[in-house]
Amino acid sequence: MKKIGLFLSLLLGPALPALAQNDAAACGVVGAAIVVYLLFLLFAVAVGVTIVVIIFKYIKKDAISRGDSPGKAWFALLGLIGLLIYLLTRPQGNLMPCPHCRANRMQGLPRCPHCGNP
Ligand SMILES: [Zn+2]
C-alpha cells in the first residue's frame, strides 16, 4: 500500500494542495486514480499472458513439425527469452508441407509427425 500511495502522490503531486481543501473531491480523484492504476495493471497482465500463449502455441506447433518434443512449449513461460532458447536449440532444417496431410514437416524425417505417413 505504501508503494501505491507513493505512486499516487507522484501522479497527483501538483493537484494535492488544491485537493486537500476539499476532502470529497480528493477522495474521488484518488479513487479514480486507483481504478485507472488497477486497469493499467490488468491490461499489462493481459498483454503478458497473451504473448506467452502465442509463443506457447508457436513453439508447440513448430516442435511437432520438427519431430521434437512438444513439451518444449513450456519454454514459453520464460517469454521472449524462452522463445530465443527454443529457436537456438530446436532441430535445424527446412519445413516442407507433407504430401499427405499438407501440414508442415521437417525435411528428412522418416515419418510425418502429424499423420504418420512416410
Ligand atoms: Zn502428414
Residues whose N, C-alpha, C, O or C-beta is under 5 A from the ligand:
A	BS01	ZN	C98 H100 C101 C112 H114 C115
